[in-house]
């Protein structure tokens, strides 16, 4: 019979259909980028096959002729891929995913399978509710990707970002490289700057024609294009081997998007690097996107909260992998991976800026900034602040464990340093500390003041 797969992106459909066909599995997709002849060919193949995997977008399921076709054919399974798109709390919410109850309405006897690589418990509950799944069996597998090396760098200027990017490219002379940009304009400007220095560079975003997107994707899949600069239109589900490096030139909107996109690296299980380059301008860009959104207030609050969580993750102080595992409530947690920029800052896998020209003053500033993010206790080692920092870090970890959240979501190392420097003595002064708003002060402000030996308590 027919397995009907709901998929959100043309690039994802094409990628999966291509791999299935290489394995000899009858499959095809119907999407807006095809000619009438190509669509008719897929339907002929369906009629001539005993089994077939048919990929459709959620929007196409809503088209008038679909219900008639659905009722006339023997469907064995509905598979909803990237199912987090169902949830308004998910990072890629798609309203048309909420209308997939048409599948249940006309074929209630057909089993339904929902799949995603990035769902928090809240999103999992939403998937069950929106898709009308009654007592579904849940299978949650590990979020830990042992072969990936996570590295995050804070940049004061675009020129620093450019140097880090070039350094990353030069340190990965073999394998594919995927560079994520936040806007189409940045995609194109990066392409202009990189194509003069490196061969086999292309760019991909939703503003290109379907023919051009197909051409670029084919080139990346075949290896004719080694370096691809893309927006999140080339994100979900892309499953290509030999992607050795994923660079986020601009910060995404949340941890789910970061994990999803960084996860394009190392799909062949070999060592690969995920580099995120952050500047304060990135926060401004993502804030602009949220302010332009027409979503309801509860969703907007969720987006602001998600952006804040990513900023705290970047400012970190905690093992990158451990933070992600706790964030997604993975059943198996680790305290330290031993292979991220926090756990092993001297690793041979660390991308170094030494591969390109680097202004010595900027390098010194960078070293100081990295120290404040990755080794706060080391900055004040031997000073009067050292013991207090240790006490606060221990309290932060215990508080996080009690709430089953990552330590960075309590507050980041940048907040920790500001706490010790400012030494607040009351709740009003505590609210002036970086990263501690009114909600957090209400939640645990008194505990912090007691820990710090406030004279008011």
QUIMO-V368882 format. One record per residue. N is the residue number from 1. RES is the residue in one letter. PHI is phi in degrees with one decimal (* if undefined). D_FIRST is the distance of its C-alpha to the first C-alpha in Angstrom with 2 decimals. Layout:
n: <N | N>
res: <RES | RES>
phi: <PHI | PHI>
d_first: <D_FIRST | D_FIRST>
//
This chain:
n: <1 | 2 | 3 | 4 | 5 | 6 | 7 | 8 | 9 | 10 | 11 | 12 | 13 | 14 | 15 | 16 | 17 | 18 | 19 | 20 | 21 | 22 | 23 | 24 | 25 | 26 | 27 | 28 | 29 | 30 | 31 | 32 | 33 | 34 | 35 | 36 | 37 | 38 | 39 | 40 | 41 | 42 | 43 | 44 | 45 | 46 | 47 | 48 | 49 | 50 | 51 | 52 | 53 | 54 | 55 | 56 | 57 | 58 | 59 | 60 | 61 | 62 | 63 | 64 | 65 | 66 | 67 | 68 | 69 | 70 | 71 | 72 | 73 | 74 | 75 | 76 | 77 | 78 | 79 | 80 | 81 | 82 | 83 | 84 | 85 | 86 | 87 | 88 | 89 | 90 | 91 | 92 | 93 | 94 | 95 | 96 | 97 | 98 | 99 | 100 | 101 | 102 | 103 | 104 | 105 | 106 | 107 | 108 | 109 | 110 | 111 | 112 | 113 | 114 | 115 | 116 | 117 | 118 | 119 | 120 | 121 | 122 | 123 | 124 | 125 | 126 | 127 | 128 | 129 | 130 | 131 | 132 | 133 | 134 | 135 | 136 | 137 | 138 | 139 | 140 | 141 | 142 | 143 | 144 | 145 | 146 | 147 | 148 | 149 | 150 | 151 | 152 | 153 | 154 | 155 | 156 | 157 | 158 | 159 | 160 | 161 | 162 | 163 | 164 | 165 | 166 | 167 | 168 | 169 | 170 | 171 | 172 | 173 | 174 | 175 | 176 | 177 | 178 | 179 | 180 | 181 | 182 | 183 | 184 | 185 | 186 | 187 | 188 | 189 | 190 | 191 | 192 | 193 | 194 | 195 | 196 | 197 | 198 | 199 | 200 | 201 | 202 | 203 | 204 | 205 | 206 | 207 | 208 | 209 | 210 | 211 | 212 | 213 | 214 | 215 | 216 | 217 | 218 | 219 | 220 | 221 | 222 | 223 | 224 | 225 | 226 | 227 | 228 | 229 | 230 | 231 | 232 | 233 | 234 | 235 | 236 | 237 | 238 | 239 | 240 | 241 | 242 | 243 | 244 | 245 | 246 | 247 | 248 | 249 | 250 | 251 | 252 | 253 | 254 | 255 | 256 | 257 | 258 | 259 | 260 | 261 | 262 | 263 | 264 | 265 | 266 | 267 | 268 | 269 | 270 | 271 | 272 | 273 | 274 | 275 | 276 | 277 | 278 | 279 | 280 | 281 | 282 | 283 | 284 | 285 | 286 | 287 | 288 | 289 | 290 | 291 | 292 | 293 | 294 | 295 | 296 | 297 | 298 | 299 | 300 | 301 | 302 | 303 | 304 | 305 | 306 | 307 | 308 | 309 | 310 | 311 | 312 | 313 | 314 | 315 | 316 | 317 | 318 | 319 | 320 | 321 | 322 | 323 | 324 | 325 | 326 | 327 | 328 | 329 | 330 | 331 | 332 | 333 | 334 | 335 | 336 | 337 | 338 | 339 | 340 | 341 | 342 | 343 | 344 | 345 | 346 | 347 | 348 | 349 | 350 | 351 | 352 | 353 | 354 | 355 | 356 | 357 | 358 | 359 | 360 | 361 | 362 | 363 | 364 | 365 | 366 | 367 | 368 | 369 | 370 | 371 | 372 | 373 | 374 | 375 | 376 | 377 | 378 | 379 | 380 | 381 | 382 | 383 | 384 | 385 | 386 | 387 | 388 | 389 | 390 | 391 | 392 | 393 | 394 | 395 | 396 | 397 | 398 | 399 | 400 | 401 | 402 | 403 | 404 | 405 | 406 | 407 | 408 | 409 | 410 | 411 | 412 | 413 | 414 | 415 | 416 | 417 | 418 | 419 | 420 | 421 | 422 | 423 | 424 | 425 | 426 | 427 | 428 | 429 | 430 | 431 | 432 | 433 | 434 | 435 | 436 | 437 | 438 | 439 | 440 | 441 | 442 | 443 | 444 | 445 | 446 | 447 | 448 | 449 | 450 | 451 | 452 | 453 | 454 | 455 | 456 | 457>
res: <X | X | X | X | X | X | X | X | X | X | X | X | X | X | X | X | X | X | X | X | X | X | X | X | X | X | X | X | X | X | X | X | X | X | X | X | X | X | X | X | X | X | X | X | X | X | X | X | X | X | X | X | X | X | X | X | X | X | X | X | X | X | X | X | X | X | X | X | X | X | X | X | X | X | X | X | X | X | X | X | X | X | X | X | X | X | X | X | X | X | X | X | X | X | X | X | X | X | X | X | X | X | X | X | X | X | X | X | X | X | X | X | X | X | X | X | X | X | X | X | X | X | X | X | X | X | X | X | X | X | X | X | X | X | X | X | X | X | X | X | X | X | X | X | X | X | X | X | X | X | X | X | X | X | X | X | X | X | X | X | X | X | X | X | X | X | X | X | X | X | X | X | X | X | X | X | X | X | X | X | X | X | X | X | X | X | X | X | X | X | X | X | X | X | X | X | X | X | X | X | X | X | X | X | X | X | X | X | X | X | X | X | X | X | X | X | X | X | X | X | X | X | X | X | X | X | X | X | X | X | X | X | X | X | X | X | X | X | X | X | X | X | X | X | X | X | X | X | X | X | X | X | X | X | X | X | X | X | X | X | X | X | X | X | X | X | X | X | X | X | X | X | X | X | X | X | X | X | X | X | X | X | X | X | X | X | X | X | X | X | X | X | X | X | X | X | X | X | X | X | X | X | X | X | X | X | X | X | X | X | X | X | X | X | X | X | X | X | X | X | X | X | X | X | X | X | X | X | X | X | X | X | X | X | X | X | X | X | X | X | X | X | X | X | X | X | X | X | X | X | X | X | X | X | X | X | X | X | X | X | X | X | X | X | X | X | X | X | X | X | X | X | X | X | X | X | X | X | X | X | X | X | X | X | X | X | X | X | X | X | X | X | X | X | X | X | X | X | X | X | X | X | X | X | X | X | X | X | X | X | X | X | X | X | X | X | X | X | X | X | X | X | X | X | X | X | X | X | X | X | X | X | X | X | X | X | X | X | X | X | X | X | X | X | X | X | X | X | X | X | X | X | X | X | X | X | X>
phi: <* | -103.6 | -100.0 | -97.2 | -108.4 | -91.3 | -135.8 | -86.3 | -130.2 | -61.0 | -59.3 | -69.0 | -58.4 | -61.9 | -62.5 | -71.6 | -62.2 | -59.4 | -68.0 | -63.8 | -65.9 | -64.5 | -87.2 | 80.7 | -95.6 | -59.5 | -161.4 | -171.6 | -135.5 | -116.6 | -151.3 | -69.3 | -84.9 | -101.9 | -82.5 | -59.0 | -61.3 | -65.2 | -67.4 | -63.0 | -62.3 | -61.9 | -65.7 | -64.0 | -64.6 | -61.4 | -64.5 | -98.5 | -118.9 | -72.6 | -140.8 | -159.6 | -100.3 | -108.3 | -98.1 | -135.8 | -82.7 | -63.2 | -67.3 | -67.4 | -61.8 | -84.6 | -68.4 | -54.3 | -78.0 | -68.5 | -60.1 | -61.5 | -63.7 | -59.5 | -69.3 | -88.5 | -120.3 | -87.5 | -99.3 | -97.8 | -158.5 | -99.6 | -119.0 | -99.5 | -86.1 | 50.6 | -66.1 | -62.2 | -64.5 | -67.6 | -92.7 | -68.5 | -90.2 | -79.0 | -82.9 | -131.1 | -57.0 | -125.8 | -51.7 | -67.9 | -65.5 | -74.1 | -99.4 | -74.7 | -64.9 | -59.9 | -65.7 | -65.8 | -63.1 | -100.6 | -137.5 | -65.3 | -83.8 | -82.2 | -61.2 | -125.4 | -118.6 | -113.0 | -131.7 | -159.4 | -101.3 | -140.9 | -135.6 | -76.8 | -54.2 | -62.4 | -69.7 | -59.6 | -64.9 | -65.7 | -59.4 | -59.7 | -69.1 | -68.5 | -89.9 | 54.2 | -91.1 | -99.1 | 48.5 | -69.5 | -80.4 | -104.0 | -126.7 | -109.2 | -97.5 | -66.0 | -93.8 | -83.0 | -107.7 | -63.4 | -86.9 | -95.2 | -107.5 | -90.7 | -138.7 | -122.0 | -127.8 | -93.8 | -119.7 | -83.5 | -137.2 | -61.9 | -63.2 | -65.4 | -58.1 | -60.9 | -67.3 | -61.6 | -63.0 | -64.9 | -62.3 | -63.7 | -62.5 | -68.2 | -85.3 | -127.5 | -79.3 | -123.6 | 87.9 | -77.4 | -129.8 | -118.8 | -115.8 | -96.8 | -120.1 | -81.2 | -137.0 | -63.6 | -61.0 | -65.5 | -52.7 | -71.4 | -68.4 | -64.0 | -61.0 | -61.8 | -77.5 | -85.9 | -67.7 | -79.4 | -109.0 | -132.1 | -86.1 | 61.4 | -110.1 | -134.7 | -134.3 | -143.1 | -155.5 | -69.3 | -80.2 | -77.4 | -67.3 | -60.8 | -64.6 | -70.0 | -61.7 | -62.0 | -62.8 | -66.5 | -62.6 | -61.1 | -65.6 | -69.0 | -67.2 | -81.2 | 96.6 | -65.3 | -111.2 | -94.6 | -117.9 | -117.1 | -103.7 | -145.9 | -86.5 | -69.0 | -64.3 | -114.5 | -118.6 | -62.4 | 76.5 | -61.1 | -125.2 | -110.1 | -74.1 | 68.6 | -87.1 | -86.6 | -143.9 | -120.4 | -115.1 | -93.6 | -71.3 | -129.5 | -62.8 | -75.0 | -90.3 | -165.8 | -66.7 | -60.1 | -64.2 | -60.1 | -63.8 | -61.3 | -77.3 | -62.2 | -70.2 | -70.6 | -78.1 | 62.1 | -68.6 | -92.1 | 74.3 | -91.1 | -56.8 | -146.0 | -119.4 | -122.1 | -113.0 | -111.4 | -105.0 | -117.9 | -137.4 | -62.7 | -63.2 | -64.4 | -61.6 | -62.4 | -63.9 | -66.7 | -64.3 | -61.6 | -59.9 | -66.9 | -64.5 | -80.5 | -68.4 | -99.6 | -66.2 | -70.2 | -54.2 | -64.7 | -71.8 | -62.9 | -61.3 | -63.8 | -66.1 | -63.2 | -64.4 | -65.9 | -64.5 | -61.9 | -62.6 | -66.5 | -61.3 | -68.2 | -63.4 | -64.5 | -75.6 | 42.2 | 102.8 | -120.1 | -47.4 | -61.1 | -68.4 | -60.6 | -61.5 | -66.8 | -60.5 | -71.3 | -57.9 | -90.3 | 57.7 | -58.7 | -68.9 | -116.9 | -110.2 | -131.0 | -92.9 | -154.1 | -84.8 | 82.3 | -144.0 | -140.2 | -67.8 | -80.6 | -73.6 | -142.3 | -66.9 | -100.4 | -59.7 | -68.4 | -84.9 | -64.6 | -75.1 | -111.0 | -77.8 | -69.1 | -71.8 | -129.8 | -60.9 | -145.5 | -63.5 | -61.6 | -65.7 | -63.3 | -64.0 | -65.3 | -61.8 | -63.4 | -62.0 | -65.8 | -64.9 | -63.5 | -62.2 | -67.9 | -89.6 | -108.0 | -147.8 | -56.4 | -61.6 | -70.9 | -61.5 | -104.5 | -55.7 | 85.5 | -96.5 | -67.7 | -84.5 | -60.6 | -65.8 | -64.3 | -60.1 | -61.1 | -62.8 | -67.8 | -62.6 | -64.7 | -61.8 | -59.4 | -64.8 | -65.9 | -64.5 | -62.5 | -61.6 | -66.3 | -100.2 | 54.6 | -130.2 | -65.9 | -59.5 | -66.7 | -81.6 | -75.2 | -168.0 | -85.5 | -64.2 | -64.5 | -66.8 | -57.2 | -64.1 | -66.6 | -58.4 | -69.8 | -68.5 | -78.5 | 50.2 | -62.7 | -114.3 | -152.9 | -64.5 | -65.0 | -67.9 | -63.7 | -68.5 | -86.1 | -73.1 | -54.9 | 84.6 | -112.0 | -86.7 | -62.1 | -62.3 | -68.3 | -64.6 | -64.6 | -72.6 | -142.6 | -59.3 | -63.3 | -63.3 | -65.2 | -62.6 | -63.7 | -63.6 | -86.6 | 74.4 | -61.3 | -72.7 | -80.1 | -99.3>
d_first: <0.00 | 3.78 | 6.73 | 9.69 | 12.90 | 16.24 | 18.99 | 22.67 | 24.02 | 23.46 | 25.08 | 22.66 | 19.56 | 21.22 | 22.24 | 18.92 | 17.07 | 20.07 | 19.92 | 16.23 | 16.96 | 20.09 | 18.21 | 16.17 | 12.81 | 11.09 | 11.82 | 14.00 | 15.89 | 17.50 | 21.00 | 24.56 | 25.78 | 24.02 | 25.48 | 24.04 | 23.49 | 21.44 | 19.16 | 18.79 | 17.98 | 14.96 | 13.64 | 14.48 | 12.59 | 9.32 | 10.24 | 11.23 | 8.41 | 6.04 | 4.58 | 6.57 | 8.86 | 10.61 | 14.08 | 16.16 | 19.61 | 20.53 | 22.84 | 20.28 | 18.38 | 21.76 | 22.12 | 22.71 | 20.02 | 17.15 | 17.15 | 17.10 | 14.08 | 12.27 | 13.30 | 12.18 | 8.44 | 5.76 | 5.76 | 5.53 | 8.50 | 11.37 | 13.51 | 17.00 | 18.81 | 22.63 | 22.63 | 26.44 | 26.32 | 25.71 | 29.19 | 32.46 | 33.96 | 31.62 | 32.93 | 30.50 | 30.10 | 28.07 | 28.67 | 25.39 | 23.58 | 25.43 | 23.73 | 20.19 | 20.84 | 19.38 | 15.92 | 17.41 | 19.31 | 16.61 | 13.79 | 16.09 | 13.99 | 11.34 | 12.77 | 14.50 | 15.74 | 18.83 | 20.43 | 23.86 | 26.68 | 29.48 | 29.73 | 32.91 | 32.92 | 33.62 | 30.53 | 28.35 | 29.72 | 29.05 | 25.36 | 25.02 | 27.05 | 25.63 | 21.94 | 23.01 | 21.92 | 23.78 | 25.22 | 22.68 | 23.01 | 24.75 | 24.76 | 27.54 | 28.26 | 31.44 | 32.71 | 35.31 | 34.99 | 37.79 | 37.90 | 38.60 | 42.21 | 42.72 | 45.81 | 47.05 | 50.10 | 52.09 | 53.62 | 56.55 | 56.18 | 53.58 | 55.58 | 54.92 | 51.18 | 51.38 | 53.34 | 50.97 | 48.04 | 49.87 | 50.88 | 47.30 | 46.20 | 49.16 | 48.45 | 44.92 | 45.59 | 42.35 | 38.73 | 37.09 | 38.67 | 37.06 | 39.54 | 38.64 | 40.88 | 41.07 | 41.56 | 40.87 | 44.62 | 44.93 | 42.04 | 43.92 | 47.35 | 46.20 | 44.73 | 48.11 | 50.03 | 47.86 | 47.22 | 50.96 | 50.97 | 47.65 | 45.60 | 41.86 | 41.72 | 39.31 | 38.39 | 35.29 | 35.17 | 33.54 | 36.52 | 35.65 | 33.86 | 30.17 | 31.33 | 33.84 | 31.46 | 29.05 | 32.09 | 33.35 | 30.07 | 29.69 | 33.30 | 32.89 | 29.83 | 31.65 | 34.91 | 36.86 | 37.37 | 38.57 | 39.65 | 37.51 | 39.00 | 36.48 | 36.18 | 33.52 | 31.22 | 30.52 | 29.99 | 26.88 | 24.52 | 26.26 | 25.78 | 28.18 | 30.34 | 34.09 | 34.81 | 38.15 | 39.55 | 38.41 | 41.29 | 41.37 | 44.21 | 44.08 | 43.16 | 39.82 | 39.79 | 38.87 | 38.11 | 34.34 | 34.37 | 36.73 | 34.64 | 31.44 | 33.21 | 35.45 | 32.43 | 31.42 | 34.20 | 33.92 | 30.15 | 31.10 | 33.20 | 36.47 | 39.39 | 39.08 | 41.13 | 40.44 | 43.48 | 44.02 | 47.06 | 48.40 | 51.17 | 52.33 | 51.23 | 47.62 | 48.16 | 49.67 | 46.65 | 44.18 | 46.63 | 46.74 | 42.95 | 43.11 | 46.07 | 44.31 | 41.29 | 41.02 | 39.24 | 40.77 | 43.57 | 41.68 | 39.12 | 42.01 | 43.76 | 40.67 | 40.62 | 44.33 | 43.90 | 41.09 | 43.29 | 46.20 | 44.19 | 43.35 | 47.03 | 48.10 | 45.63 | 47.18 | 50.67 | 49.43 | 51.64 | 48.80 | 46.53 | 43.77 | 41.00 | 42.49 | 42.60 | 38.92 | 37.91 | 40.04 | 38.94 | 35.28 | 36.43 | 34.98 | 35.52 | 37.42 | 40.36 | 42.93 | 46.46 | 46.81 | 44.46 | 47.31 | 45.56 | 45.84 | 48.80 | 50.07 | 49.92 | 51.15 | 52.87 | 54.58 | 51.41 | 51.24 | 47.81 | 49.46 | 49.56 | 53.23 | 54.90 | 57.47 | 55.46 | 56.63 | 59.95 | 60.58 | 63.46 | 65.33 | 65.87 | 62.19 | 61.42 | 63.90 | 62.42 | 58.97 | 60.24 | 61.77 | 58.65 | 56.45 | 58.98 | 58.74 | 54.96 | 54.41 | 57.60 | 59.44 | 61.31 | 62.59 | 64.18 | 66.55 | 66.88 | 70.35 | 71.12 | 71.68 | 68.14 | 66.41 | 66.55 | 65.52 | 62.45 | 61.48 | 61.95 | 59.83 | 57.00 | 57.03 | 57.03 | 54.16 | 52.00 | 52.84 | 52.17 | 48.79 | 47.85 | 48.90 | 46.55 | 43.73 | 43.85 | 44.72 | 48.48 | 48.22 | 47.02 | 50.32 | 52.24 | 52.33 | 55.01 | 56.47 | 57.14 | 58.54 | 61.04 | 62.06 | 62.60 | 65.06 | 66.84 | 67.30 | 68.00 | 67.40 | 69.63 | 68.14 | 64.93 | 65.95 | 66.56 | 63.26 | 61.42 | 62.96 | 61.27 | 58.48 | 55.04 | 56.42 | 55.92 | 57.05 | 53.93 | 54.28 | 58.01 | 57.54 | 54.97 | 56.95 | 60.03 | 62.52 | 61.09 | 61.48 | 65.03 | 65.97 | 64.55 | 66.55 | 69.70 | 70.20 | 73.68 | 72.28 | 70.58>
//
